Amino acid sequence: MKILFLHGWTSTPGGVKPAYLKSHGHEVLNPALPDEDFDEAVRVAQAEFDRGKPDVVVGSSRGGAVAMNIASGSTPLVLLCPAWKRWGSATTVKPNTVILHSPADETIPFAESQELLRNSGLPESAITMVGTDHRLADAAPLEAMLKAAEAAGAGTAVPPKRQSADRITRWLLIVIGIYSVLLVGLLNAVILNSDKARDRAIFMMADGMILLWIIIGGSLTPLLRRRLVPRIAAIPIDWRVRFVLFCTAMALIEEIITTTMTNLAPVFGSTPEEAHITASTNYFHVVLCHSVVLFFFMFIIWAWMLARWDISPPKVLLLFGITGSLAEATLNPTSLIAGFWVFVYGLMVYLPACTVPRDRGAKPLRWWHCVLAVFLPLLGVIPGGLAATILRRLLDVHFLPGVQ
């Protein structure tokens, strides 16, 4: 494969990255780009492109901006931490573009590559979080660059099937969301006008959870994905550990909301003993002996699955949401038709799933992987239930009436 490699500012031809590509059997065109004159750098790159007719263009930092500003036709681009906001006039890239960027980059903010994706209307799968700094010269980012260049040159950089499947997933989530709004609205109209104080209180607790966790929390998710996810992804620990801990933190936040709702029972015209949506009014008893202790082992199973199967964040949300709905149905069978549980559980894992590296060597997703992804996490209830039982006895915890 013939690759045009455009180096960064103050860099020179023959650096680590083009040498790595060359060492793997590729013909690498690597012209010297002047640092002082960006327009001249573009002219040099354009002349090399026209003369060499490469299969793919790889641009690093300022070289990424150069790559964006040459006329490369349908030739795919692989951009490494592109400095597009500092040089050149191009603010979008073509569909067959892949971006590699480190969330820990202190030279070119990761958010700039996210902005470039939005400007270009590219899917989230077009950007890969990799590396620990701006240079991307360590083993992992070099390998990711090689794979991206080879995939781009072969025309498989952004898998069409995955994009299509993610669109279907998003539409399913939209349909479930609309259904949930209509169902909750109808039930509220019926229950809140009834004379059953306990039922009214439980529904108002559920409404509070839906408002705070799903509506407000869900609305903040795009912002958190841009601002928080890159920082979490930059934490230098194994991504599986990071994923499990992040999921657990999200579950702990969700339980703050639900336990608060239970404690607000008197405000809703009842008592926690009569109306509750958690096992106890004590937050620590809830998370240690009833809910999060179970989720923790389910998150471990999800980390195991993500290491093996390439499951996108939207699918992780949907699949774990279905798992959660099934789990809730063991307590109350009507939970199966209450679509909002998909979002209650799904939002615990969506942002953590966004921190999972794309270059982890996972296999392409098959339909039967989705079935397994729904049911395998339920196995986590076994060790989780055992841990909950032990903790409950050690701490002498007593749950509210009717809670097992």
Kinemage of the C-alpha trace (Angstrom):
@kinemage 1
@onewidth
@group {chain A} dominant
@subgroup {mainchain}
@vectorlist {calphas} color= white
{ca met a 1} P 0.000 0.000 0.000
{ca lys a 2} L 1.246 3.505 -0.835
{ca ile a 3} L 0.861 5.992 2.032
{ca leu a 4} L 1.453 9.746 1.949
{ca phe a 5} L 2.622 10.729 5.446
{ca leu a 6} L 2.518 14.436 6.327
{ca his a 7} L 4.598 15.241 9.383
{ca gly a 8} L 3.879 17.796 12.080
{ca trp a 9} L 5.326 21.199 12.915
{ca thr a 10} L 9.113 21.198 13.649
{ca ser a 11} L 9.174 17.524 12.722
{ca thr a 12} L 11.124 16.042 9.806
{ca pro a 13} L 10.736 13.202 7.302
{ca gly a 14} L 11.776 9.756 8.473
{ca gly a 15} L 10.341 10.047 11.978
{ca val a 16} L 8.993 7.285 14.199
{ca lys a 17} L 5.540 7.087 12.628
{ca pro a 18} L 6.461 6.963 8.922
{ca ala a 19} L 9.292 4.570 9.766
{ca tyr a 20} L 6.788 2.323 11.550
{ca leu a 21} L 4.514 2.270 8.515
{ca lys a 22} L 7.478 1.522 6.248
{ca ser a 23} L 8.687 -1.287 8.524
{ca his a 24} L 5.369 -3.051 7.956
{ca gly a 25} L 5.851 -3.273 4.213
{ca his a 26} L 4.178 -0.079 3.008
{ca glu a 27} L 5.611 2.420 0.550
{ca val a 28} L 5.698 5.731 2.409
{ca leu a 29} L 5.859 9.126 0.694
{ca asn a 30} L 7.192 11.528 3.317
{ca pro a 31} L 7.948 15.014 1.945
{ca ala a 32} L 9.613 17.748 3.999
{ca leu a 33} L 7.015 20.384 4.845
{ca pro a 34} L 8.261 23.908 5.628
{ca asp a 35} L 7.380 25.120 9.132
{ca glu a 36} L 7.299 28.837 8.326
{ca asp a 37} L 4.821 28.870 5.436
{ca phe a 38} L 1.653 26.774 5.737
{ca asp a 39} L 0.505 27.555 2.196
{ca glu a 40} L 3.832 26.344 0.871
{ca ala a 41} L 3.493 23.183 2.977
{ca val a 42} L 0.111 22.557 1.341
{ca arg a 43} L 1.638 23.076 -2.124
{ca val a 44} L 4.453 20.616 -1.372
{ca ala a 45} L 1.968 18.040 -0.071
{ca gln a 46} L -0.333 18.562 -3.048
{ca ala a 47} L 2.528 18.041 -5.496
{ca glu a 48} L 3.568 14.834 -3.713
{ca phe a 49} L -0.038 13.606 -3.704
{ca asp a 50} L -0.513 14.331 -7.422
{ca arg a 51} L 2.780 12.679 -8.295
{ca gly a 52} L 2.533 9.627 -6.039
{ca lys a 53} L -1.218 8.923 -6.124
{ca pro a 54} L -1.278 7.306 -2.644
{ca asp a 55} L -3.925 4.904 -1.381
{ca val a 56} L -4.285 6.805 1.895
{ca val a 57} L -3.065 10.076 3.415
{ca val a 58} L -1.874 10.126 7.033
{ca gly a 59} L -1.402 13.541 8.647
{ca ser a 60} L 0.042 14.176 12.103
{ca ser a 61} L -0.865 17.343 14.047
{ca arg a 62} L -0.062 20.240 11.660
{ca gly a 63} L 0.317 17.595 8.963
{ca gly a 64} L -3.304 16.675 9.658
{ca ala a 65} L -4.301 20.263 8.880
{ca val a 66} L -2.224 20.062 5.687
{ca ala a 67} L -4.015 16.839 4.743
{ca met a 68} L -7.369 18.540 5.226
{ca asn a 69} L -6.378 21.415 2.925
{ca ile a 70} L -5.081 19.468 -0.092
{ca ala a 71} L -7.307 18.266 -2.916
{ca ser a 72} L -7.222 14.527 -2.208
{ca gly a 73} L -10.431 13.507 -3.965
{ca ser a 74} L -11.822 10.249 -2.641
{ca thr a 75} L -8.533 9.137 -1.047
{ca pro a 76} L -9.171 8.393 2.633
{ca leu a 77} L -7.555 10.409 5.422
{ca val a 78} L -6.130 9.227 8.740
{ca leu a 79} L -5.590 12.230 11.004
{ca leu a 80} L -3.483 12.049 14.155
{ca cys a 81} L -4.398 14.769 16.657
{ca pro a 82} L -5.135 17.170 13.760
{ca ala a 83} L -4.308 20.831 14.425
{ca trp a 84} L -7.055 22.076 12.119
{ca lys a 85} L -8.000 25.046 14.313
{ca arg a 86} L -4.455 26.427 14.184
{ca trp a 87} L -3.605 26.100 10.497
{ca gly a 88} L -5.522 26.236 7.248
{ca ser a 89} L -9.094 27.080 6.335
{ca ala a 90} L -10.671 23.609 6.233
{ca thr a 91} L -13.153 23.000 9.055
{ca thr a 92} L -14.663 19.725 7.867
{ca val a 93} L -13.399 16.392 6.551
{ca lys a 94} L -14.822 13.922 4.068
{ca pro a 95} L -16.754 10.792 5.077
{ca asn a 96} L -13.856 8.350 4.658
{ca thr a 97} L -11.781 10.029 7.378
{ca val a 98} L -10.531 8.447 10.588
{ca ile a 99} L -9.165 10.415 13.543
{ca leu a 100} L -6.814 9.106 16.230
{ca his a 101} L -6.428 11.320 19.285
{ca ser a 102} L -5.319 10.970 22.890
{ca pro a 103} L -7.715 12.324 25.527
{ca ala a 104} L -4.573 13.280 27.491
{ca asp a 105} L -3.235 15.461 24.654
{ca glu a 106} L -2.152 18.789 26.183
{ca thr a 107} L -1.125 20.334 22.849
{ca ile a 108} L -4.232 19.828 20.727
{ca pro a 109} L -7.335 19.317 22.928
{ca phe a 110} L -9.277 16.127 22.279
{ca ala a 111} L -12.423 18.287 22.157
{ca glu a 112} L -11.197 19.839 18.895
{ca ser a 113} L -11.348 16.463 17.163
{ca gln a 114} L -14.829 15.937 18.586
{ca glu a 115} L -15.808 19.325 17.179
{ca leu a 116} L -14.363 18.343 13.796
{ca leu a 117} L -16.549 15.214 13.830
{ca arg a 118} L -19.644 17.295 14.538
{ca asn a 119} L -18.765 19.823 11.834
{ca ser a 120} L -18.386 16.996 9.332
{ca gly a 121} L -21.422 14.968 10.369
{ca leu a 122} L -19.248 11.906 10.961
{ca pro a 123} L -20.288 9.053 13.258
{ca glu a 124} L -18.682 8.631 16.671
{ca ser a 125} L -16.951 5.520 15.354
{ca ala a 126} L -14.726 7.758 13.190
{ca ile a 127} L -12.618 8.792 16.183
{ca thr a 128} L -10.399 6.482 18.217
{ca met a 129} L -9.115 7.405 21.672
{ca val a 130} L -5.555 6.136 21.923
{ca gly a 131} L -2.212 7.088 23.435
{ca thr a 132} L -1.124 9.104 26.453
{ca asp a 133} L 0.135 12.319 24.837
{ca his a 134} L 0.208 14.393 21.655
{ca arg a 135} L 3.028 12.499 19.951
{ca leu a 136} L 1.217 9.141 19.625
{ca ala a 137} L 4.620 7.500 19.337
{ca asp a 138} L 4.170 4.632 21.787
{ca ala a 139} L 3.429 1.040 20.805
{ca ala a 140} L -0.376 1.200 21.130
{ca pro a 141} L -0.975 4.376 19.059
{ca leu a 142} L 1.557 3.256 16.425
{ca glu a 143} L -0.300 -0.022 16.018
{ca ala a 144} L -3.631 1.834 15.930
{ca met a 145} L -2.259 4.150 13.217
{ca leu a 146} L -1.095 1.166 11.154
{ca lys a 147} L -4.466 -0.583 11.449
{ca ala a 148} L -6.357 2.625 10.634
{ca ala a 149} L -4.225 3.320 7.570
{ca glu a 150} L -4.548 -0.253 6.300
{ca ala a 151} L -8.298 -0.293 6.917
{ca ala a 152} L -8.749 3.120 5.284
{ca gly a 153} L -6.710 2.075 2.258
{ca ala a 154} L -8.803 -1.070 1.950
{ca gly a 155} L -12.020 0.949 2.166
{ca thr a 156} L -13.110 -0.436 5.553
{ca ala a 157} L -12.171 2.445 7.898
{ca val a 158} L -15.745 3.201 9.007
{ca pro a 159} L -17.794 -0.008 8.784
{ca pro a 160} L -21.127 0.774 7.048
{ca lys a 161} L -22.867 -2.073 8.839
{ca arg a 162} L -21.974 -0.684 12.247
{ca gln a 163} L -23.186 2.796 11.285
{ca ser a 164} L -26.466 1.332 10.039
{ca ala a 165} L -26.864 -0.829 13.145
{ca asp a 166} L -26.230 2.160 15.409
{ca arg a 167} L -28.889 4.152 13.558
{ca ile a 168} L -31.353 1.309 14.152
{ca thr a 169} L -30.359 1.238 17.842
{ca arg a 170} L -30.933 4.968 18.182
{ca trp a 171} L -34.329 4.699 16.522
{ca leu a 172} L -35.260 1.884 18.879
{ca leu a 173} L -34.264 4.068 21.829
{ca ile a 174} L -36.348 6.925 20.436
{ca val a 175} L -39.372 4.642 20.048
{ca ile a 176} L -38.918 3.297 23.591
{ca gly a 177} L -38.616 6.861 24.850
{ca ile a 178} L -41.828 7.997 23.162
{ca tyr a 179} L -43.644 4.906 24.411
{ca ser a 180} L -42.395 5.537 27.957
{ca val a 181} L -43.558 9.154 27.913
{ca leu a 182} L -47.037 8.150 26.766
{ca leu a 183} L -47.298 5.273 29.253
{ca val a 184} L -46.029 7.261 32.235
{ca gly a 185} L -48.282 10.159 31.321
{ca leu a 186} L -51.330 7.893 31.136
{ca leu a 187} L -50.555 6.131 34.413
{ca asn a 188} L -49.969 9.430 36.173
{ca ala a 189} L -53.309 10.719 34.974
{ca val a 190} L -54.974 7.639 36.465
{ca ile a 191} L -52.978 7.040 39.658
{ca leu a 192} L -52.452 10.617 40.806
{ca asn a 193} L -56.219 11.171 40.673
{ca ser a 194} L -56.987 8.046 42.688
{ca asp a 195} L -57.681 7.881 46.412
{ca lys a 196} L -54.837 5.414 47.088
{ca ala a 197} L -52.193 7.375 48.986
{ca arg a 198} L -49.567 4.647 48.739
{ca asp a 199} L -49.855 4.325 44.959
{ca arg a 200} L -49.781 8.090 44.510
{ca ala a 201} L -46.636 8.365 46.618
{ca ile a 202} L -44.842 5.593 44.697
{ca phe a 203} L -45.712 7.196 41.380
{ca met a 204} L -44.470 10.582 42.530
{ca met a 205} L -41.219 8.935 43.624
{ca ala a 206} L -40.909 7.312 40.203
{ca asp a 207} L -41.670 10.660 38.562
{ca gly a 208} L -38.881 12.263 40.587
{ca met a 209} L -36.435 9.560 39.529
{ca ile a 210} L -37.449 9.906 35.874
{ca leu a 211} L -37.110 13.707 36.011
{ca leu a 212} L -33.726 13.818 37.740
{ca trp a 213} L -31.994 10.728 36.326
{ca ile a 214} L -33.474 10.222 32.863
{ca ile a 215} L -34.611 13.674 31.719
{ca ile a 216} L -32.060 15.962 33.382
{ca gly a 217} L -29.260 13.388 33.560
{ca gly a 218} L -29.902 12.200 30.033
{ca ser a 219} L -29.922 15.782 28.749
{ca leu a 220} L -26.502 16.368 30.295
{ca thr a 221} L -25.054 13.224 28.701
{ca pro a 222} L -23.864 14.849 25.415
{ca leu a 223} L -22.053 17.561 27.392
{ca leu a 224} L -20.516 15.004 29.745
{ca arg a 225} L -19.414 12.910 26.780
{ca arg a 226} L -17.495 15.880 25.388
{ca arg a 227} L -16.060 17.170 28.667
{ca leu a 228} L -15.887 14.255 31.113
{ca val a 229} L -15.286 11.163 28.985
{ca pro a 230} L -11.892 12.306 27.578
{ca arg a 231} L -10.652 12.996 31.115
{ca ile a 232} L -11.848 9.629 32.399
{ca ala a 233} L -10.367 7.868 29.375
{ca ala a 234} L -7.006 9.515 30.101
{ca ile a 235} L -6.739 7.923 33.570
{ca pro a 236} L -3.735 5.566 33.265
{ca ile a 237} L -5.329 2.310 34.399
{ca asp a 238} L -6.558 -0.758 32.528
{ca trp a 239} L -9.644 0.245 30.560
{ca arg a 240} L -11.656 -2.672 31.994
{ca val a 241} L -11.013 -1.509 35.556
{ca arg a 242} L -11.818 2.044 34.530
{ca phe a 243} L -15.082 0.924 32.909
{ca val a 244} L -16.243 -1.058 35.955
{ca leu a 245} L -15.393 1.770 38.372
{ca phe a 246} L -17.083 4.390 36.176
{ca cys a 247} L -20.230 2.246 35.867
{ca thr a 248} L -20.251 1.749 39.627
{ca ala a 249} L -19.938 5.496 40.203
{ca met a 250} L -22.899 6.122 37.871
{ca ala a 251} L -24.962 3.493 39.706
{ca leu a 252} L -24.098 5.103 43.042
{ca ile a 253} L -25.325 8.456 41.733
{ca glu a 254} L -28.570 6.907 40.497
{ca glu a 255} L -29.163 5.347 43.912
{ca ile a 256} L -28.698 8.739 45.589
{ca ile a 257} L -31.718 9.892 43.612
{ca thr a 258} L -33.882 6.844 44.302
{ca thr a 259} L -33.042 6.709 48.015
{ca thr a 260} L -33.837 10.401 48.292
{ca met a 261} L -37.228 9.742 46.715
{ca thr a 262} L -37.950 7.047 49.294
{ca asn a 263} L -37.030 9.437 52.092
{ca leu a 264} L -39.428 12.016 50.632
{ca ala a 265} L -42.392 9.707 51.236
{ca pro a 266} L -43.914 12.063 53.881
{ca val a 267} L -43.803 14.902 51.342
{ca phe a 268} L -45.741 12.670 48.948
{ca gly a 269} L -48.405 11.919 51.569
{ca ser a 270} L -47.225 8.545 52.867
{ca thr a 271} L -44.437 6.924 54.905
{ca pro a 272} L -41.326 5.011 53.760
{ca glu a 273} L -42.752 1.878 55.377
{ca glu a 274} L -45.842 2.097 53.170
{ca ala a 275} L -44.393 3.597 49.969
{ca his a 276} L -40.807 3.162 48.786
{ca ile a 277} L -38.765 2.534 45.645
{ca thr a 278} L -35.605 1.393 47.450
{ca ala a 279} L -34.989 -1.333 50.016
{ca ser a 280} L -34.191 1.118 52.786
{ca thr a 281} L -34.067 4.782 53.685
{ca asn a 282} L -30.377 4.289 54.491
{ca tyr a 283} L -28.319 4.921 51.356
{ca phe a 284} L -25.403 2.720 52.410
{ca his a 285} L -27.702 -0.171 53.249
{ca val a 286} L -29.256 0.150 49.793
{ca val a 287} L -26.026 0.168 47.789
{ca leu a 288} L -24.094 -2.355 49.911
{ca cys a 289} L -26.826 -4.880 50.563
{ca his a 290} L -29.363 -4.631 47.773
{ca ser a 291} L -28.570 -2.827 44.500
{ca val a 292} L -25.091 -1.635 43.540
{ca val a 293} L -23.463 -4.686 45.087
{ca leu a 294} L -25.326 -6.710 42.440
{ca phe a 295} L -24.624 -4.253 39.637
{ca phe a 296} L -20.888 -4.338 40.349
{ca phe a 297} L -20.576 -7.950 39.240
{ca met a 298} L -22.803 -7.297 36.241
{ca phe a 299} L -20.422 -4.498 35.212
{ca ile a 300} L -17.493 -6.917 35.479
{ca ile a 301} L -19.256 -9.253 33.055
{ca trp a 302} L -19.857 -6.335 30.709
{ca ala a 303} L -16.145 -5.466 30.774
{ca trp a 304} L -15.415 -9.067 29.825
{ca met a 305} L -17.880 -8.902 26.927
{ca leu a 306} L -16.562 -5.561 25.662
{ca ala a 307} L -13.047 -7.003 25.570
{ca arg a 308} L -14.315 -9.635 23.147
{ca trp a 309} L -17.096 -8.004 21.125
{ca asp a 310} L -17.212 -4.615 19.441
{ca ile a 311} L -20.400 -3.272 21.039
{ca ser a 312} L -20.995 0.444 20.466
{ca pro a 313} L -22.069 2.739 23.363
{ca pro a 314} L -25.689 3.095 22.104
{ca lys a 315} L -26.018 -0.686 21.991
{ca val a 316} L -24.491 -1.002 25.468
{ca leu a 317} L -27.164 1.393 26.726
{ca leu a 318} L -29.981 -0.527 25.051
{ca leu a 319} L -28.794 -4.019 25.973
{ca phe a 320} L -28.057 -3.275 29.616
{ca gly a 321} L -31.347 -1.406 29.769
{ca ile a 322} L -33.134 -4.573 28.665
{ca thr a 323} L -31.170 -6.573 31.248
{ca gly a 324} L -32.237 -4.110 33.938
{ca ser a 325} L -35.855 -4.317 32.851
{ca leu a 326} L -35.706 -8.103 33.184
{ca ala a 327} L -34.135 -7.779 36.633
{ca glu a 328} L -36.855 -5.355 37.748
{ca ala a 329} L -39.487 -7.758 36.405
{ca thr a 330} L -38.382 -10.338 38.980
{ca leu a 331} L -39.579 -7.868 41.631
{ca asn a 332} L -42.563 -6.536 39.715
{ca pro a 333} L -43.641 -8.215 36.448
{ca thr a 334} L -45.201 -4.985 35.156
{ca ser a 335} L -41.664 -3.559 34.851
{ca leu a 336} L -41.386 -5.411 31.543
{ca ile a 337} L -43.854 -3.001 29.962
{ca ala a 338} L -42.478 0.101 31.690
{ca gly a 339} L -39.996 1.201 29.026
{ca phe a 340} L -38.296 3.802 31.193
{ca trp a 341} L -36.261 1.095 32.989
{ca val a 342} L -34.216 0.798 29.792
{ca phe a 343} L -32.959 4.331 30.411
{ca val a 344} L -32.639 3.972 34.194
{ca tyr a 345} L -30.158 1.135 33.717
{ca gly a 346} L -28.770 2.123 30.329
{ca leu a 347} L -27.565 5.516 31.511
{ca met a 348} L -25.411 3.792 34.134
{ca val a 349} L -23.244 2.256 31.412
{ca tyr a 350} L -23.455 4.613 28.418
{ca leu a 351} L -20.752 7.132 29.384
{ca pro a 352} L -18.440 4.402 30.709
{ca ala a 353} L -18.862 2.588 27.374
{ca cys a 354} L -17.686 5.756 25.613
{ca thr a 355} L -14.319 5.442 27.388
{ca val a 356} L -13.668 1.954 26.000
{ca pro a 357} L -10.830 2.086 23.422
{ca arg a 358} L -11.756 1.158 19.864
{ca asp a 359} L -8.383 -0.488 19.220
{ca arg a 360} L -8.819 -3.173 21.876
{ca gly a 361} L -8.941 -6.041 19.380
{ca ala a 362} L -12.631 -6.870 19.872
{ca lys a 363} L -14.369 -9.066 17.321
{ca pro a 364} L -17.169 -7.687 15.090
{ca leu a 365} L -20.585 -7.896 16.722
{ca arg a 366} L -22.970 -10.685 15.702
{ca trp a 367} L -26.691 -10.842 16.486
{ca trp a 368} L -26.263 -13.673 18.962
{ca his a 369} L -23.708 -11.608 20.883
{ca cys a 370} L -26.569 -9.185 21.628
{ca val a 371} L -28.677 -12.003 23.051
{ca leu a 372} L -25.794 -13.125 25.255
{ca ala a 373} L -25.141 -9.519 26.281
{ca val a 374} L -28.674 -9.291 27.676
{ca phe a 375} L -28.597 -12.507 29.701
{ca leu a 376} L -24.959 -13.090 30.696
{ca pro a 377} L -24.862 -10.102 33.097
{ca leu a 378} L -27.681 -11.702 35.083
{ca leu a 379} L -25.119 -14.268 36.212
{ca gly a 380} L -23.595 -11.456 38.241
{ca val a 381} L -26.597 -11.716 40.573
{ca ile a 382} L -25.108 -14.941 41.973
{ca pro a 383} L -21.882 -13.529 43.470
{ca gly a 384} L -23.593 -10.188 44.032
{ca gly a 385} L -26.441 -11.793 45.947
{ca leu a 386} L -23.998 -13.762 48.066
{ca ala a 387} L -22.015 -10.613 48.865
{ca ala a 388} L -25.233 -8.734 49.680
{ca thr a 389} L -26.403 -11.484 52.023
{ca ile a 390} L -23.081 -11.562 53.871
{ca leu a 391} L -22.969 -7.775 54.225
{ca arg a 392} L -26.579 -7.643 55.348
{ca arg a 393} L -25.870 -10.094 58.168
{ca leu a 394} L -22.599 -8.457 59.167
{ca leu a 395} L -24.181 -5.019 59.303
{ca asp a 396} L -27.462 -6.300 60.784
{ca val a 397} L -29.440 -4.517 58.096
{ca his a 398} L -33.228 -4.602 58.090
{ca phe a 399} L -35.073 -3.611 54.958
{ca leu a 400} L -38.421 -1.888 54.625
{ca pro a 401} L -41.573 -4.049 54.735
{ca gly a 402} L -42.143 -6.150 51.628
{ca val a 403} L -38.498 -6.025 50.477
{ca gln a 404} L -36.686 -9.327 50.087
